[in-house]
Amino acid sequence: MDGSSSDGSSPFLDRVRSACRRKGYTYRTEKTYLRWIVRYVKHHGTEHPRTFGKPEVRDYLSHLATERNVAASTQNQALNALLFLHLGVLGAEWDEVSDFERAKEPERLPVVLTQAEVGAVLGEMSGPNGLVAHLLYGAGLRLAEALRLRVKDTGFEYEQITVRQGKGKKDRRTLLPGMLEDPLRRQLQKSKSIWLEDQEAGYGAASMPKALARKYPNAATEWGWQYVFPSVRRSEDPRSGDIKRPRSSPSSAGKAVKRAVEEAGITKSASCHTLRHSFATHLLEQGTDIRTVQELLGHQDLRTTQVYTHVLQDGKAGTRSPLYGIE
């Protein structure tokens, strides 16, 4: 690929990186797309992908399904990366790919905890990771959404959280249980102290989406744009090379939830995402309209939400977070 080096850099891969950044993709998405593109090219013998077309894409996607036995979501991730490569980077004139072997969707329901089990897990947690877990269940957030939460998106007055650029690149609003106001305000105080210390040390600028950084050049140093859950240490931004304080690590929250599940004596295979599954299921069980649940979760397709349809009743006015059912 145009003289790819040992560190994964090459003129071609740099083109892919630049295209990702022009589109405003997150660094995580950029890395994911690069991995799939490199695998795709190597699968076809390291020829330059400009020589590839739909047949090569179909062949690789079918290979993932029939020989690698990947999940449908994994195959779809690869498809998105390859479409981005051919359409967004190489300028292909075709629009989609079909007629490849599809990976099968797993026929299993998500793991869901009872409210008593959720209460037991949350009762074993404290500190920032405990608050993150409460938001996963109380607001139905994905872990990445909770950790990307900015100060300005916490709406105490209306008991709402604004999720920016969630899955599908869409903003949405979800519930902020009033019972979390005090612990969230305490977390904001801690975060502000860290931010002020960073400013005194000559840092204190948050990572910003590229388009917003251009539009609001001073926003990165404003309090409202700081992360609610900052990392315990500063580090080099992999894109700009600047020293910044990123958001807290997902692995830290994941390990804390796993540990709490074990300490609560729960044998189900529960994780951070289980708390979001439980949020959706418990809302439906208490009679919340499925369309409302769809909006709170940020699902584009109602069929995704319908997996949680265990017990459906007529929707009730005044949707409340299921966190209020925890004693």
C-alpha positions in Angstrom: 0.0 0.0 0.0 2.3 2.8 -1.3 5.2 1.7 0.9 3.5 1.0 4.2 5.9 1.2 7.1 6.1 -0.9 10.2 4.1 1.6 12.2 1.1 1.3 9.8 1.7 4.6 8.1 1.7 5.1 4.3 0.6 7.8 1.9 -2.6 5.7 1.2 -3.4 5.1 4.9 -2.8 8.8 5.6 -5.4 9.6 2.9 -7.8 7.4 4.8 -7.0 9.1 8.1 -7.5 12.5 6.5 -10.9 11.5 5.0 -12.0 10.2 8.4 -11.1 13.5 10.0 -12.9 15.5 7.3 -16.0 13.5 8.0 -15.6 14.2 11.8 -15.3 10.5 12.7 -14.1 9.7 16.2 -10.6 8.5 16.7 -12.0 5.1 17.7 -13.9 4.9 14.4 -10.8 6.0 12.5 -8.8 3.2 14.0 -11.5 0.6 13.4 -11.8 1.6 9.7 -8.1 1.5 9.2 -7.9 -2.0 10.7 -10.6 -3.4 8.4 -9.1 -1.7 5.4 -5.6 -3.2 6.1 -7.2 -6.7 6.6 -9.2 -6.3 3.4 -6.1 -5.3 1.3 -4.0 -8.2 2.8 -6.8 -10.7 2.1 -6.5 -9.8 -1.6 -2.7 -10.0 -1.7 -1.7 -6.4 -0.7 -2.5 -5.0 -4.2 -3.5 -1.3 -4.1 -7.3 -1.1 -3.4 -7.7 1.3 -6.3 -7.7 -1.9 -8.4 -10.6 -3.4 -6.4 -14.3 -3.2 -6.9 -17.5 -4.8 -5.8 -16.4 -8.4 -6.5 -13.5 -7.9 -4.0 -15.7 -6.4 -1.4 -18.3 -9.2 -1.8 -15.5 -11.8 -1.6 -14.1 -10.4 1.6 -17.5 -10.0 3.3 -18.4 -13.6 2.4 -15.1 -14.8 3.7 -15.8 -13.1 7.1 -19.2 -14.9 7.3 -18.3 -18.4 6.0 -14.7 -18.8 7.1 -14.3 -16.5 10.0 -17.8 -17.0 11.4 -18.0 -13.4 12.5 -21.2 -11.9 14.0 -23.5 -10.0 11.8 -22.6 -6.7 13.6 -18.9 -7.4 12.9 -19.6 -8.0 9.3 -21.7 -4.9 9.1 -18.8 -2.9 10.6 -16.4 -4.2 8.0 -19.0 -3.3 5.3 -19.2 0.3 6.5 -15.4 0.5 6.5 -15.1 -0.8 3.0 -17.9 1.4 1.6 -16.2 4.4 3.2 -12.9 3.4 1.6 -14.3 2.9 -1.9 -16.9 5.8 -1.9 -15.3 8.3 0.5 -11.6 7.8 -0.3 -11.3 6.3 -3.7 -14.3 7.9 -5.3 -16.1 4.8 -6.6 -19.2 5.6 -8.7 -21.3 2.7 -7.3 -23.3 3.2 -4.1 -23.8 -0.2 -2.4 -22.8 -3.8 -2.2 -25.2 -6.7 -2.1 -25.2 -10.4 -3.0 -22.6 -11.5 -0.5 -23.0 -14.2 2.2 -24.6 -12.6 5.2 -23.5 -13.5 8.7 -26.3 -14.8 10.8 -27.8 -12.6 13.5 -27.5 -14.4 16.9 -30.9 -15.7 18.0 -30.6 -14.8 21.6 -32.1 -12.2 23.9 -29.9 -9.7 25.8 -29.0 -10.4 29.4 -31.3 -8.5 31.6 -31.1 -8.0 35.4 -34.1 -7.7 37.7 -34.5 -4.4 39.5 -33.4 -6.2 42.7 -30.3 -7.4 40.9 -29.6 -3.9 39.5 -29.9 -2.5 43.0 -27.5 -5.1 44.4 -24.9 -4.3 41.7 -25.2 -0.5 42.1 -25.0 -0.9 45.9 -21.6 -2.5 45.4 -20.3 0.6 43.5 -19.1 4.0 44.5 -17.0 6.9 43.1 -17.0 8.0 39.5 -17.5 4.4 38.2 -20.5 4.0 40.5 -22.0 7.2 39.0 -21.3 6.0 35.5 -23.1 2.7 36.3 -26.1 4.6 37.7 -26.3 6.6 34.4 -26.1 3.5 32.3 -29.2 2.2 34.1 -30.9 5.4 35.1 -30.5 7.1 31.7 -30.1 4.1 29.3 -26.7 5.4 28.1 -24.1 3.4 26.3 -20.8 3.3 28.1 -19.1 5.5 25.5 -21.9 8.0 25.7 -21.6 8.3 29.4 -17.9 8.8 29.3 -18.1 11.3 26.4 -20.6 13.4 28.4 -19.7 17.1 28.5 -20.5 19.5 31.4 -22.8 21.6 29.2 -25.0 18.6 28.4 -26.2 17.9 31.9 -29.6 19.5 32.2 -30.6 19.6 35.9 -33.6 21.9 35.5 -35.4 19.6 33.1 -33.9 16.4 34.4 -32.5 15.6 31.0 -29.2 14.6 29.5 -28.3 15.5 26.0 -26.3 12.8 24.1 -24.2 14.3 21.4 -23.3 12.3 18.3 -24.6 9.0 19.6 -24.7 5.9 17.5 -25.7 6.9 14.0 -24.3 10.4 14.5 -27.5 11.7 16.0 -28.1 13.8 19.1 -30.9 12.8 21.5 -32.2 13.6 24.9 -32.7 11.1 27.7 -33.6 11.0 31.4 -31.5 12.4 34.2 -33.1 11.0 37.4 -33.3 13.8 40.0 -31.9 11.4 42.6 -28.6 11.6 40.7 -28.4 15.4 40.9 -26.3 15.6 44.1 -23.7 12.9 43.1 -23.5 14.4 39.6 -22.9 17.9 41.0 -20.2 16.5 43.3 -18.6 14.8 40.3 -18.7 18.1 38.4 -16.9 19.8 41.3 -14.2 17.3 41.2 -13.9 17.6 37.4 -13.7 21.4 37.7 -10.9 21.2 40.2 -8.9 19.0 37.9 -9.6 21.4 35.0 -8.4 24.4 37.0 -5.2 22.5 38.0 -4.7 21.7 34.3 -5.1 25.4 33.4 -2.6 26.5 36.0 -0.2 23.9 34.5 -0.7 25.4 31.0 -3.2 22.8 29.7 -6.9 22.5 30.2 -8.1 22.4 26.6 -10.6 19.6 25.8 -10.6 17.5 22.7 -13.1 18.9 20.3 -14.8 17.7 17.1 -12.9 19.2 14.2 -15.8 21.2 12.7 -16.7 22.7 16.1 -13.0 23.5 16.8 -13.0 25.6 13.6 -16.3 27.2 14.3 -15.6 27.9 18.0 -11.8 28.2 18.4 -11.9 29.2 22.1 -14.5 26.6 23.1 -11.9 23.9 24.0 -10.7 25.9 27.0 -14.3 26.6 28.3 -15.6 24.8 31.3 -18.8 23.7 29.5 -16.8 21.6 27.0 -14.9 19.6 29.6 -15.6 16.0 30.2 -17.8 15.1 33.2 -15.6 12.0 33.8 -12.0 13.0 33.0 -9.1 10.6 33.0 -6.9 10.5 36.1 -3.9 11.7 34.0 -3.1 13.8 31.0 -1.8 12.2 27.8 -0.8 13.1 24.2 -3.7 13.5 21.8 -3.1 10.9 19.1 -4.3 13.2 16.3 -2.9 16.6 17.2 0.0 15.6 19.4 -1.1 18.1 22.1 -1.1 17.2 25.7 -4.7 16.9 26.9 -6.8 15.2 29.5 -9.0 12.6 27.8 -12.2 11.1 29.1 -12.0 8.3 31.7 -11.1 4.8 30.4 -14.0 2.5 29.4 -12.0 -0.4 30.8 -12.0 1.1 34.3 -15.8 1.3 34.3 -16.2 -2.2 32.7 -14.0 -3.8 35.3 -15.8 -2.0 38.1 -19.2 -3.3 36.9 -17.9 -6.9 36.5 -16.4 -6.8 40.0 -19.7 -5.5 41.4 -21.7 -8.2 39.7 -19.4 -10.8 41.3 -19.6 -9.2 44.7 -23.4 -9.0 44.5 -23.4 -12.8 44.0 -25.1 -12.6 40.5 -24.3 -15.5 38.2 -25.6 -13.9 35.0 -23.0 -12.8 32.5 -23.7 -9.1 33.1 -21.6 -6.1 31.9 -22.0 -2.3 31.5 -24.3 -2.8 28.5 -26.5 -5.1 30.6 -27.5 -2.1 32.6 -28.7 -0.4 29.4 -30.6 -3.5 28.4 -32.2 -3.5 31.9 -33.2 0.1 31.6 -35.1 -0.6 28.4 -36.8 -3.8 29.6 -37.9 -2.2 32.9 -39.4 0.8 31.1 -41.4 -1.5 28.9 -42.5 -3.6 31.8 -43.8 -0.5 33.7 -45.9 0.4 30.6 -43.8 3.0 28.8 -44.7 3.3 25.1 -42.1 1.5 22.9 -41.6 4.6 20.7 -40.6 6.5 23.8 -38.1 3.8 24.7 -36.8 3.8 21.2 -36.1 7.6 21.4 -34.5 7.4 24.8 -32.2 4.6 23.6 -31.4 6.3 20.3 -32.4 3.4 18.2 -32.9 4.2 14.5 -35.0 1.1 13.8 -37.9 0.1 16.0 -37.1 -3.5 15.5 -33.9 -3.0 17.5 -36.1 -1.8 20.5 -38.6 -4.7 20.1 -36.1 -7.2 21.4 -36.9 -5.8 24.8 -40.6 -6.4 24.4 -41.3 -8.8 27.2 -44.4 -7.2 28.6 -46.2 -4.4 26.7 -48.9 -2.3 28.3 -50.6 0.9 27.3 -48.1 3.8 27.6 -48.3 5.8 30.7 -47.9 9.6 30.9 -44.9 11.0 32.6 -42.1 8.6 31.9 -39.8 8.1 34.8 -36.5 6.4 34.9 -36.5 2.9 36.4 -33.8 4.0 38.7 -36.6 5.3 41.0 -37.6 1.7 41.6 -34.3 0.9 43.3 -34.5 1.1 47.1 
